[in-house]
Amino acid sequence: MRKRKKIIATLLSVIVVSATISGCTNKVDKTVTKEEVKNLDFTFDVDPSNFELSIESKNKKELVSQPIEKKEVSNLKKSEDKISWTYPKENVDVNIQKQDNYLDIDIKSNNKEESSFTWPKVSGESYILPINEGKFIPSNDKYWKEYLNEQVYNVIESFSMQFFAVDKKDYSLTYVIKNKYNNEIEFNSKDKINFSFKHEYPSINENKDYGFRVYVTEKNVVDIAKTYKNYVVEKGEFKTLQEKAEDNKNIEKLYGAPHIYYWDKSIITENDIDWKKIRTSIPTDLENWIIELLNTKVEDGKESVPVFSEIKKQDYVDKYQKAQIVNVLNSVMLLKEFYNPSLFTDTDNKTNKLIEKGVENLNKIELVELNKNLLKSKLKDSTTDVKNWAKYKTTQVLDEMKKSGMDNAWIGFDDIEAGYVSPEFVKKAEEYGYLIGPYDSYHSIHEPGKEKWSTAKFEDTTLYENATIENKEGKKLTGFQGEGRKLNPTLSLPSVKERVSSIVKDGYGFNSWFIDCDATGEIYNDYSKNHTTTMEQDLKARLERMAYIRDKENMVIGSEGGNDFASTTIAFAHGLETPAFSWIDPDMNKNKDSEYYVGRYYSPTGGAPEIFAKQIPLKEKYEKIFIDPAYSLPLFRLVYNNSVVTSYHWQWGTFKIKDKVNDRMMNEILYNTPPMYHLDRAEWDKYKEDIVKHNKVWSEFNKKAIKEEMTDFEILSEDKLVQKSQFGNDLVVVANFSDKDFKYENDNIKPHSLIIYDKGQKTVYQP
C-alpha cells in the first residue's frame, strides 16, 4: 500500500538574498530582493512503482504526474520529509524531498551509454507555457489541439524560460526545470491536450541528473511568473538593464527606442542622375567597360546589358530602365575590378591617393569611395556631386526621423557589410544618439569558395572540415536552409575576433551588434571524436563570443530569440513577441499566388525586400496561435521586463500583418514591447505619420516602464480581450482589444484603444 506523508509548507515571505549576478565574463555582486508570492501549503503522495505523484492543497488532491509504466523498485527509503528509490532495470535513482515551499525532484541515471527517461506525464484544465513571450492554452481548445498534436518541442529552444505551469481545478502547479539541457516535451491532443517530458542522458555528458522544483500557487499568472523569477534570482542569474548600463552607458539608448532595420545600400540613386545626359552622352569606353564587368563579374549581370542600347533608341528613360541602370552602377562600384587605369585617367588628388595604396589593399569603405570618384570622373555633370549621392534615400531619412521627435532608435542592417556603402549613414545615426549595428552570425559555415552569404564565409578555411558538428551517427549537421554545415561554437572564437576586429578596424563606427541564433536555444551535442562537445559547452561558447563582442568592442549586444539563458549577456533580442512561423505553411512560404504568401527576399528598388515590406493577412488558426490577445500572456515580461528588451522576429514587424497593425501597436504599450519597422525611403514616406504618432506615446511610456518590473497583469473581461498591465507602483495600462466599449472604474474605454494611468495623469490612445 502507498503510505502518504503530510509535510506542511509555509507561505513565502519577502526574502533578501545575496546573489552573484553574472554574464559570461563579468560578475557583479548585488543584493537582490525576492518577490512576494503566495505559494500554498501542501502535502504529497507518491507511488514509486509507477511514479504517480500527487499533491494535496486546499483539501484538494491533484496529480503532478500521471502514472508511467510499472517498474521494479529497489532501495526504497523514506523519512519524514523525503523519499528515494531505484529503478534497477533502468539504472535510475529517484529522490524527492519536501523543502519549505516546494517539492524537489531529482532523477539520476547511472548509465554510461545513451539512455533516456520520461517523466512527468502532465495533464490539467489549462497550461501556462513560456512559448515565446507566453501562452495560455486551454486543454480542450480546438486551435491548440490541432496545432500541438504530436508535436515534439526541444525545451531549451521552444521555451523562452525553463518552467511550465498547469492549472488544476483549485490551484496551479509550477514546474521549474533544474537541468535545461537535453529535454523534450511531446504533446498529445487526441482527446484533451496533455504532454510528457523526456530527458536524454547523452553518453558524452557527465551530468546525469535532471529534475524539477514543483510549487503550488493560486491560479494567477503573476504568482506563477514571480515564482520562477525568485528561482532565477536565487541562482544569481538576474541582471537589470540599469546594472548592464553601468558597464556600457549606450544601453540606455534602448530606452524609448523603436527597432528599425534599414534597407538601402544605394551608392547612387535615380535622384542623383541627369537622365537626359546619361541617355545621350555616356562615354562609350565607360559603357563598354561596364558591359564587360556585367558579363564577367556581376551575378546575373548579363540580363542588364541590353538596357544601354535600348535607351539610346528612345527619347526618354522609363522607370524600369532607371532602376536597372542604378542597380548596374551600384553593382560595379562594389567591384575591385572596376578600376581600369587605361580608362580612368582624369582623377583628382584624393582619388590618386587611394589608387596609390593599391586597390587590393583598400578596405571596403575606401573601395566604394574610390569607385564613386572614378565613375564621377567619367560621367562628369551627368550626376550630382558625389558627396550628395544617395543622401535622399539614406541620411536625409535619418534627418527626418530625428526632426519628428524620435530621440532614440536601434537601427540594424541585414548583414555584416551593409555599413560600408554609406559610412555617413552610420556616423549620422550615432551623432543623433541612435544605436546602429550589423547582423552577424557564426551558426552556419559554407564550403570554402562556395559561400552563399557573407556571414557563412570564414578566413580560416580549415573550419569546414575540422570544426563542424556531428550527430551521434557521425553525420554532419547541415546549416541554415540546408546549406553548408553547423560550426561548433567552442572552436569559433578566433574567427569571431578576426571578423569583428576587421570590421571595427575598417572604421564602420558601429555601437551595437546583432548575433543571429545564439539566444534561440538551437544548441547541440557534438559527437565528433576530435572535438566532442556537450550542449552545455556549446551554449557556454555562444554566450562567451557574444560577451567578447560586448566587452572588447563596447557594443550593445542583441541576438535572435532571447531565451533566458542569455539574459545576463544580452541587452535586447528579436523573436519572442512574434516568432518565425511562415515555414509551417506552403501558402506562406512557397505558394506565390496565395494571399498569405509572405513575399520574396527581393526588392525591385533595392530597398526593403517583399518578405518584410509586403503586408499580408493570416489564416485564422495562425492568428489564434501567434497573435490573439486571448491566448497571449506577458510571462517573459513578468520576469525580465527591466532586464532584456525583446521585440518581434524581423519577419513579423509592426506593419506586416494586415488588419492587425492597430492591435499590435496597442500590445506594444500593454506589454512594453518595442515596435519593429523595416524602412527605406519609400517605407518611411508610407508609414511616417503612423510611426511618429505612435512613437510619441510609446516612447515616453517605454522610457518609464523599462526601468521597472512588470508587477501585475490581469484579464478584465470574460472574452479575455480587455487586459491590464502594471509596471512598478504607479504605471498602469488598460487595453481593450474587443469591438465594444468597456467600463473600467470611472472611465469608458473605446474598442481597440487603451488608457495609460501614470501617477494621476491619464493618456487615452487609439492607434
C-alpha positions in Angstrom: 0.0 0.0 0.0 1.0 3.5 -0.6 1.8 5.4 2.6 1.0 9.2 2.4 3.2 11.7 4.1 2.0 15.1 5.2 4.5 17.9 5.1 3.5 21.4 5.7 4.8 24.3 3.6 4.9 27.8 4.7 3.9 30.9 2.8 6.8 32.6 1.2 7.7 35.9 2.8 9.8 38.6 1.3 13.3 37.3 1.5 16.5 39.3 0.8 19.3 37.2 -0.5 22.9 38.0 -1.6 23.2 36.8 -5.2 26.1 36.9 -7.6 24.7 38.1 -11.0 27.0 37.2 -13.8 27.3 37.4 -17.6 29.8 35.3 -19.4 32.9 37.3 -18.5 31.8 39.6 -15.7 30.4 39.1 -12.2 28.6 41.8 -10.3 27.7 41.3 -6.7 24.2 42.6 -6.0 21.7 42.3 -3.2 18.6 41.1 -4.9 15.1 41.1 -3.3 12.9 38.1 -3.9 9.3 38.8 -4.8 6.4 38.1 -2.5 4.5 35.1 -3.9 1.5 33.3 -2.4 2.9 29.7 -2.5 0.4 27.4 -0.9 0.7 24.8 1.8 0.6 21.2 0.5 1.3 17.6 1.2 2.4 15.0 -1.3 2.0 11.3 -2.0 3.9 9.1 -4.5 3.7 5.5 -5.7 7.3 4.5 -6.7 6.2 1.6 -8.8 4.6 3.8 -11.4 5.9 7.2 -10.3 2.4 8.6 -9.9 2.9 11.7 -7.8 0.1 13.8 -6.3 -0.1 17.0 -4.2 -2.9 17.9 -1.9 -3.6 21.6 -1.2 -6.8 23.3 -0.1 -8.1 19.8 0.8 -8.0 19.0 -3.0 -5.7 16.3 -4.4 -4.2 16.7 -7.9 -1.7 14.8 -9.9 1.8 16.2 -10.5 2.2 13.3 -12.9 0.0 10.6 -14.3 1.4 7.1 -13.7 4.0 5.8 -16.1 4.6 2.1 -16.9 5.1 0.0 -13.8 8.7 -0.7 -12.9 10.7 -2.8 -10.5 11.7 -0.8 -7.4 14.7 -1.3 -5.1 16.5 0.7 -2.4 13.2 2.3 -1.2 13.9 4.8 1.7 11.5 7.0 3.5 11.8 9.7 6.2 9.7 12.5 7.4 10.3 14.9 4.5 11.8 12.8 1.7 11.6 9.5 -0.2 14.1 7.8 -2.6 14.3 4.6 -4.6 16.0 3.0 -7.6 14.7 1.5 -10.8 17.3 -1.2 -11.2 16.5 -2.2 -14.8 16.8 1.4 -15.9 19.7 2.0 -13.5 17.9 5.3 -12.4 17.8 6.8 -8.9 14.9 9.0 -7.8 15.0 11.4 -4.9 12.0 13.5 -3.7 12.4 15.9 -0.8 10.0 18.5 0.6 11.6 21.9 1.0 9.9 24.8 2.8 7.8 25.9 -0.1 8.4 23.5 -3.0 8.8 19.8 -3.8 12.3 19.0 -5.0 12.5 16.1 -7.5 15.8 14.6 -8.8 16.1 11.8 -11.4 19.6 10.5 -11.9 20.9 7.9 -14.4 23.9 5.7 -13.6 24.3 4.5 -17.2 27.4 5.4 -19.2 25.7 4.6 -22.5 22.9 6.7 -24.2 19.7 6.4 -22.3 16.5 8.4 -21.6 13.7 8.7 -19.0 10.2 10.0 -19.5 8.6 11.8 -16.5 6.3 13.6 -15.7 3.2 12.9 -17.8 1.2 16.1 -17.3 -2.5 17.0 -17.7 -4.7 19.8 -16.5 -7.5 22.2 -17.2 -5.2 24.6 -19.0 -1.5 25.3 -19.4 0.7 28.4 -18.9 3.7 27.9 -21.1 6.6 30.2 -21.9 6.3 29.6 -25.6 7.8 32.8 -26.9 6.5 35.7 -24.7 4.0 33.4 -23.1 0.8 31.5 -23.9 -2.4 30.5 -22.1 -3.6 27.1 -23.6 -7.0 25.6 -22.5 -6.7 21.8 -22.7 -9.8 21.5 -24.9 -9.2 24.4 -27.2 -9.7 23.4 -30.9 -6.9 25.6 -32.3 -4.3 24.5 -29.9 -5.4 20.9 -30.1 -4.8 20.9 -33.8 -1.6 22.8 -33.6 0.1 20.9 -30.8 -1.0 17.3 -31.5 2.1 15.0 -31.7 4.4 18.0 -31.8 7.8 17.4 -30.0 9.4 20.5 -28.5 13.1 20.9 -27.8 12.6 22.6 -24.4 15.6 24.9 -24.4 14.7 26.1 -27.9 11.0 26.2 -27.7 10.5 27.7 -24.2 11.8 31.2 -23.5 12.2 30.2 -19.8 12.8 27.0 -18.0 9.4 26.2 -16.4 5.9 25.3 -17.3 2.7 25.6 -15.2 -0.6 23.6 -15.1 -3.9 24.9 -14.0 -5.8 22.4 -11.9 -9.3 22.9 -10.6 -8.5 24.8 -7.5 -4.8 25.9 -7.9 -1.8 25.8 -10.2 1.3 23.7 -10.2 4.5 25.3 -11.4 7.3 23.0 -12.6 10.8 24.7 -12.6 13.2 22.7 -14.8 16.5 22.3 -13.0 18.6 21.0 -15.9 17.9 22.9 -19.1 19.7 20.6 -21.5 18.6 17.5 -23.5 14.9 17.8 -22.7 11.9 17.2 -25.0 8.1 17.7 -24.5 5.8 15.6 -26.6 2.2 16.8 -26.9 -0.9 14.6 -27.4 -4.3 16.1 -28.0 -6.4 13.4 -29.5 -8.7 13.9 -26.5 -7.6 16.9 -24.4 -4.1 18.3 -24.6 -1.6 16.6 -22.4 2.1 16.1 -22.6 5.1 14.0 -21.5 8.5 15.3 -20.6 11.6 13.2 -21.7 15.2 13.8 -20.7 18.0 12.3 -22.8 21.2 11.2 -21.0 23.9 11.5 -23.7 26.9 9.2 -23.4 29.2 12.2 -23.8 27.7 14.1 -20.9 28.9 13.6 -17.4 25.9 15.3 -15.8 23.3 12.5 -15.5 20.8 14.5 -13.4 17.5 16.1 -14.3 14.5 17.1 -12.2 12.1 19.8 -11.1 11.0 22.0 -8.3 7.2 21.9 -8.1 5.5 24.9 -6.5 1.8 25.3 -5.7 0.2 28.7 -6.3 -3.2 30.3 -6.8 -4.4 30.2 -10.4 -2.7 33.5 -11.0 -0.2 34.1 -13.9 1.7 36.7 -11.8 2.3 34.3 -8.9 3.5 31.7 -11.4 5.9 34.0 -13.2 7.2 35.5 -10.0 7.8 32.1 -8.5 10.1 31.4 -11.4 11.8 34.8 -11.1 12.6 34.1 -7.5 14.3 30.9 -8.6 16.4 32.8 -11.2 17.3 35.4 -8.5 18.2 32.6 -6.1 20.6 31.1 -8.7 22.3 34.5 -9.2 21.1 34.7 -12.8 19.2 38.0 -12.9 20.7 41.4 -14.0 18.8 44.6 -14.8 19.4 46.8 -17.8 20.4 49.6 -15.4 23.1 47.3 -14.0 24.2 46.4 -17.5 24.4 50.1 -18.4 27.0 50.5 -15.6 29.3 48.7 -18.0 28.1 50.3 -21.2 26.2 53.6 -21.0 24.9 53.2 -24.5 22.4 50.5 -23.3 20.3 53.5 -22.1 19.8 54.4 -25.8 17.5 51.4 -25.9 15.0 53.2 -23.6 12.2 54.5 -25.8 13.8 53.2 -28.9 11.8 51.6 -31.7 13.8 48.9 -33.6 14.4 49.6 -37.2 16.0 47.5 -40.0 17.2 49.9 -42.7 17.2 48.6 -46.2 19.0 50.8 -48.7 22.5 50.0 -49.9 22.5 52.6 -52.7 25.7 54.2 -53.6 23.9 56.2 -56.3 20.2 56.7 -56.8 17.8 57.9 -59.5 17.7 61.3 -58.0 21.5 61.7 -58.5 21.4 61.2 -62.3 20.6 63.6 -65.1 18.8 61.0 -67.2 18.7 63.1 -70.4 22.5 63.4 -70.3 23.1 59.8 -69.4 20.9 58.7 -72.3 22.7 60.8 -74.9 26.3 61.2 -73.6 27.5 58.3 -71.5 31.1 57.8 -72.7 31.5 54.8 -75.0 34.6 53.5 -73.3 32.8 53.6 -69.9 29.7 51.9 -71.3 31.9 49.1 -72.9 33.8 48.6 -69.6 30.6 48.3 -67.6 29.1 45.8 -70.0 32.3 43.7 -69.8 32.0 43.7 -66.0 28.3 42.8 -66.2 29.2 39.8 -68.4 32.1 38.6 -66.3 31.9 39.8 -62.7 28.3 40.6 -61.7 25.9 37.8 -60.8 23.1 37.8 -63.4 24.6 40.9 -64.9 24.1 39.8 -68.5 20.4 40.4 -68.1 21.0 44.2 -67.8 23.4 44.6 -70.7 20.7 45.5 -73.3 19.4 48.5 -71.3 22.3 50.7 -72.6 21.4 50.2 -76.3 17.7 50.4 -75.5 17.7 53.9 -74.0 19.7 55.3 -77.0 16.8 54.4 -79.3 14.4 56.4 -77.1 13.8 60.0 -76.2 13.1 59.0 -72.5 14.2 56.5 -69.9 11.3 54.7 -68.2 11.1 53.8 -64.6 12.2 50.2 -65.0 15.2 51.2 -67.1 16.2 53.8 -64.5 16.1 51.1 -61.8 18.1 48.8 -64.0 20.8 51.3 -64.6 21.0 52.4 -61.0 21.4 48.7 -60.0 24.1 48.3 -62.6 26.1 51.3 -61.4 25.7 50.2 -57.7 26.9 46.7 -58.6 30.0 47.6 -60.5 31.0 50.2 -57.8 31.4 47.3 -55.4 34.0 45.6 -57.5 37.7 45.8 -57.1 38.0 45.2 -60.8 36.1 48.4 -61.5 39.4 50.4 -61.5 40.8 50.4 -65.0 44.0 52.6 -65.3 43.6 53.0 -69.1 40.0 54.2 -68.7 40.1 56.4 -65.6 42.8 58.9 -66.4 41.3 62.2 -65.3 41.4 61.7 -61.5 41.9 64.2 -58.7 44.4 64.1 -55.8 42.0 62.4 -53.4 41.4 59.6 -55.9 45.0 59.2 -56.7 46.0 58.7 -53.1 43.5 55.8 -52.9 44.9 54.4 -56.2 48.5 54.6 -54.8 47.5 52.5 -51.8 46.7 49.7 -54.3 43.1 48.5 -54.9 43.9 45.2 -53.2 44.9 47.0 -50.0 41.8 49.1 -49.7 39.1 48.3 -47.1 35.5 48.2 -48.4 34.8 51.8 -47.4 37.8 53.0 -49.2 37.0 50.9 -52.3 33.5 52.3 -52.6 34.9 55.8 -52.2 37.4 55.2 -54.9 34.8 53.8 -57.3 32.4 56.6 -56.7 35.1 59.1 -57.7 36.2 57.1 -60.7 32.6 56.9 -62.0 32.1 60.6 -61.4 35.3 61.4 -63.4 33.7 59.9 -66.5 30.1 60.9 -66.0 31.0 64.5 -65.0 27.9 66.7 -64.9 25.6 63.8 -65.7 25.3 63.3 -62.0 25.1 65.5 -58.9 28.1 66.0 -56.7 29.5 62.7 -55.3 29.1 63.9 -51.7 25.3 64.1 -52.2 24.8 60.7 -53.8 22.1 58.6 -52.1 21.5 61.1 -49.3 17.8 61.4 -50.1 17.3 57.7 -49.5 19.7 57.4 -46.6 20.9 60.2 -44.3 18.0 62.5 -45.1 15.6 59.8 -43.8 17.6 59.9 -40.5 17.3 63.7 -40.5 13.5 63.4 -40.8 13.3 60.7 -38.1 15.2 62.9 -35.7 13.2 66.0 -36.6 10.0 64.1 -36.0 10.9 63.6 -32.3 12.4 60.2 -32.5 15.1 60.7 -29.8 16.2 57.1 -29.5 16.3 54.2 -32.0 18.0 50.9 -32.6 18.9 50.6 -36.3 20.2 47.4 -37.8 21.3 46.1 -41.2 20.8 42.7 -42.8 24.4 41.6 -43.0 27.9 42.4 -41.8 28.8 44.6 -44.9 25.9 47.0 -45.3 27.6 49.8 -43.5 30.5 50.2 -46.0 28.2 51.7 -48.7 27.2 54.7 -46.6 29.6 55.2 -43.6 28.0 58.7 -43.4 24.7 57.0 -42.5 26.3 55.1 -39.6 28.1 58.2 -38.4 25.0 60.4 -38.5 22.9 57.7 -36.7 25.4 57.7 -33.9 25.6 61.5 -33.8 21.8 61.6 -33.4 22.1 59.3 -30.4 20.9 56.2 -32.1 22.2 52.6 -31.7 23.3 51.2 -35.1 24.9 47.8 -35.9 25.3 44.9 -38.3 23.7 41.5 -38.5 26.3 38.8 -37.8 26.2 35.0 -37.5 28.6 32.2 -36.6 25.9 29.4 -36.8 26.4 28.2 -40.4 29.6 27.7 -42.4 29.7 27.1 -46.2 32.2 25.2 -48.2 35.2 27.5 -48.9 34.7 29.1 -52.3 31.0 28.3 -52.5 29.7 30.7 -49.8 26.2 31.9 -50.5 26.1 34.7 -47.9 28.8 36.8 -46.2 28.4 35.5 -42.6 29.0 31.9 -43.7 32.4 32.8 -45.1 35.4 32.4 -42.7 39.1 33.3 -43.2 40.1 30.0 -41.6 39.1 27.6 -44.4 40.0 24.5 -42.3 36.9 25.1 -40.1 34.6 23.5 -42.7 36.2 20.1 -42.3 37.7 20.3 -38.8 35.2 22.3 -36.7 31.7 21.3 -37.7 29.1 19.4 -35.7 28.4 15.7 -36.0 25.4 13.9 -34.6 25.6 10.5 -32.7 25.5 8.7 -36.1 28.6 10.6 -37.2 26.7 12.7 -39.8 27.5 16.4 -40.2 24.6 18.7 -39.4 23.5 20.9 -42.2 23.4 24.7 -41.9 20.6 27.2 -42.2 18.2 26.4 -45.1 20.1 23.1 -45.8 23.2 25.0 -46.9 26.7 24.1 -45.6 27.2 22.8 -42.1 26.9 24.0 -38.5 30.0 25.4 -36.9 31.0 24.1 -33.4 30.8 27.3 -31.2 33.7 26.1 -29.0 36.0 26.4 -32.0 34.6 29.7 -33.3 36.1 32.4 -31.1 39.3 33.1 -33.1 37.2 33.7 -36.1 34.8 35.9 -34.1 37.8 38.0 -33.0 39.2 38.2 -36.5 35.9 39.2 -38.2 34.8 41.7 -35.6 38.2 43.4 -35.3 38.5 43.6 -39.1 35.1 45.4 -39.3 35.9 47.7 -36.5 39.3 48.5 -37.9 37.7 49.4 -41.3 36.0 52.3 -39.5 32.4 51.4 -39.6 31.6 53.2 -36.3 29.0 50.7 -35.0 27.9 50.9 -31.4 25.7 47.8 -31.4 25.9 44.2 -32.7 23.2 41.7 -33.5 24.2 38.0 -33.4 21.9 35.6 -35.2 20.8 32.3 -33.5 22.9 32.4 -30.3 20.0 33.2 -28.0 17.5 30.9 -29.7 18.4 27.7 -27.9 19.4 25.9 -31.1 22.3 24.2 -29.5 23.8 20.7 -30.0 25.7 17.8 -28.7 28.7 17.3 -31.0 29.9 13.6 -31.1 32.9 14.3 -33.3 35.9 12.4 -31.8 38.2 15.4 -32.4 36.0 18.0 -30.7 33.4 16.2 -28.6 31.1 18.9 -27.1 28.0 18.8 -24.9 25.1 21.1 -25.2 26.2 22.9 -22.0 29.7 23.5 -23.6 28.0 24.6 -26.8 25.9 27.2 -25.1 28.7 28.4 -22.9 30.8 29.1 -26.0 27.9 31.0 -27.7 27.5 33.3 -24.6 31.3 33.8 -24.5 31.5 35.0 -28.0 28.6 37.4 -27.5 30.2 38.6 -24.3 33.5 39.1 -26.1 32.0 41.4 -28.7 30.0 43.2 -26.0 33.0 43.8 -23.7 36.0 44.1 -26.1 34.3 46.4 -28.6 31.9 48.0 -26.1 28.9 47.0 -28.2 25.2 46.9 -27.1 24.7 43.2 -27.9 21.5 41.6 -29.1 20.5 38.2 -30.6 17.7 36.3 -32.2 15.2 34.7 -29.9 16.1 35.9 -26.4 15.6 32.8 -24.3 16.5 33.5 -20.8 19.8 31.5 -20.6 21.2 34.6 -22.4 19.6 37.2 -20.1 22.7 38.3 -18.3 24.7 38.5 -21.5 22.5 40.4 -24.0 20.6 43.7 -23.8 18.0 43.0 -26.5 16.5 40.3 -28.6 14.3 39.8 -31.7 11.8 37.0 -31.9 9.9 36.5 -28.6 6.9 38.7 -29.3 6.1 37.1 -32.6 8.3 34.2 -33.7 9.2 33.0 -37.2 6.4 30.7 -38.4 5.9 31.2 -42.1 7.9 27.9 -42.6 4.9 25.8 -41.3 2.6 26.5 -44.2 3.3 26.4 -48.0 0.8 29.1 -48.6 3.0 31.4 -46.6 6.4 30.3 -47.9 6.0 28.7 -51.3 2.7 29.5 -53.0 3.4 32.9 -54.6 -0.3 33.2 -55.7 -1.6 32.9 -52.2 -2.8 36.0 -50.4 -0.9 34.6 -47.4 2.5 34.4 -49.2 5.0 36.4 -47.1 7.0 37.6 -50.2 10.4 37.1 -51.7 13.7 38.1 -50.2 14.0 40.6 -53.0 13.2 44.2 -53.7 13.0 45.6 -57.3 14.0 49.0 -55.9 16.9 47.8 -53.8 15.0 48.7 -50.6 13.1 46.7 -48.1 12.5 43.1 -49.5 9.0 41.9 -50.0 9.3 39.4 -47.2 9.4 42.4 -44.8 7.5 45.1 -46.6 4.6 43.2 -48.1 1.5 43.3 -45.8 -0.5 40.0 -45.6 -3.4 38.6 -43.7 -3.1 35.5 -41.5 -5.2 32.4 -41.6 -7.5 32.2 -38.6 -5.6 29.3 -37.0 -2.3 31.2 -37.1 -3.9 34.4 -35.8 -5.2 32.5 -32.8 -1.9 30.7 -32.1 0.5 33.5 -32.6 -1.1 36.9 -32.0 -4.6 36.6 -30.4 -4.6 38.5 -27.1 -7.0 35.9 -25.6 -4.2 33.3 -25.7 -1.2 35.6 -25.0 0.4 36.2 -21.7 3.4 38.5 -20.8 5.3 35.7 -18.9 8.7 36.9 -20.1 7.9 40.5 -19.2 6.7 39.5 -15.7 10.2 38.1 -15.1 12.6 40.1 -17.4 10.9 43.4 -18.2 13.7 45.5 -16.7 16.4 43.1 -17.8 16.1 42.3 -21.5 14.4 44.3 -24.3 12.6 41.9 -26.6 10.7 42.6 -29.9 9.3 40.6 -32.9 11.2 38.3 -35.2 12.2 40.5 -38.0 9.9 38.8 -40.5 6.8 39.9 -38.5 7.4 43.6 -37.9 4.7 46.0 -36.7 3.2 46.6 -40.1 3.4 43.1 -41.5 0.0 41.6 -40.6 -3.0 43.1 -42.4 -5.8 44.4 -40.2 -3.8 43.8 -37.1 -1.5 46.8 -37.0 -3.5 48.8 -34.5 -3.9 45.9 -32.1 -0.2 45.1 -32.3 0.6 48.8 -31.6 -1.7 48.6 -28.5 0.1 45.5 -27.4 3.4 47.3 -27.7 2.3 49.5 -24.9 0.4 46.9 -22.8 3.5 44.6 -22.9 6.1 47.3 -23.1 7.4 45.9 -26.4 9.5 47.9 -28.9 7.9 48.4 -32.3 9.8 46.9 -35.3 9.9 48.7 -38.6 11.5 47.8 -42.0 12.4 51.1 -43.6 13.8 52.6 -46.7 12.8 55.9 -48.2 9.6 54.6 -49.7 8.5 52.7 -46.5 9.4 55.8 -44.3 7.2 58.0 -46.5 4.4 55.5 -46.5 4.3 55.0 -42.7 5.9 58.2 -41.4 2.6 59.6 -40.0 1.7 56.3 -38.2 5.3 55.9 -36.8 5.6 59.4 -35.5 2.1 59.4 -33.8 2.8 56.0 -32.2 6.3 56.9 -31.1 5.2 60.0 -29.2 3.0 57.8 -26.9 5.0 54.5 -26.9 8.5 56.0 -26.5 7.6 58.2 -23.5 5.8 55.2 -21.9 8.7 52.9 -22.5 11.3 55.2 -21.0 9.5 54.8 -17.7 8.3 51.2 -17.9 11.7 49.8 -18.9 13.2 50.8 -15.6 10.5 49.0 -13.6 9.4 45.4 -13.0 6.1 44.4 -14.5 4.3 44.0 -11.2 0.9 42.9 -12.3 -1.2 41.5 -15.2 -4.9 40.9 -15.2 -7.6 39.7 -17.5 -10.6 42.1 -17.0 -13.3 40.6 -19.3 -14.8 37.1 -19.9 -13.6 37.1 -23.5 -10.1 37.9 -22.3 -9.9 40.9 -24.7 -9.6 43.6 -22.0 -6.3 43.4 -20.2 -4.4 45.3 -17.6 -0.7 45.5 -17.0 1.3 47.4 -14.3 4.9 48.5 -14.1 6.3 49.4 -10.7 3.8 51.0 -8.3 2.2 53.7 -10.5 2.3 52.9 -14.2 -0.8 51.1 -15.4 -2.2 50.3 -18.9 -5.7 49.0 -19.6 -6.2 47.9 -23.2 -9.5 47.0 -24.9 -8.9 44.7 -27.9 -12.6 44.0 -28.2 -15.2 45.5 -30.6 -17.3 47.1 -27.8 -16.9 49.7 -25.1 -15.5 48.6 -21.7 -16.2 50.4 -18.4 -13.0 50.5 -16.2 -13.5 52.2 -12.8 -14.8 55.7 -13.9 -13.5 55.5 -17.5 -15.1 54.2 -20.7 -12.5 52.6 -22.9 -13.4 52.6 -26.5 -12.9 49.5 -28.7 -9.3 48.9 -29.8 -8.0 51.6 -27.6 -6.2 51.9 -24.3 -5.6 54.2 -21.4 -2.3 54.8 -19.6 -2.5 55.8 -16.0 0.6 57.4 -14.6 0.6 59.0 -11.1 -2.7 60.6 -11.6 -2.2 61.5 -15.2 -4.3 59.8 -17.9 -3.4 59.2 -21.6 -6.1 57.9 -23.9 -4.6 56.3 -27.0 -6.1 54.7 -30.1 -3.5 53.9 -32.9 
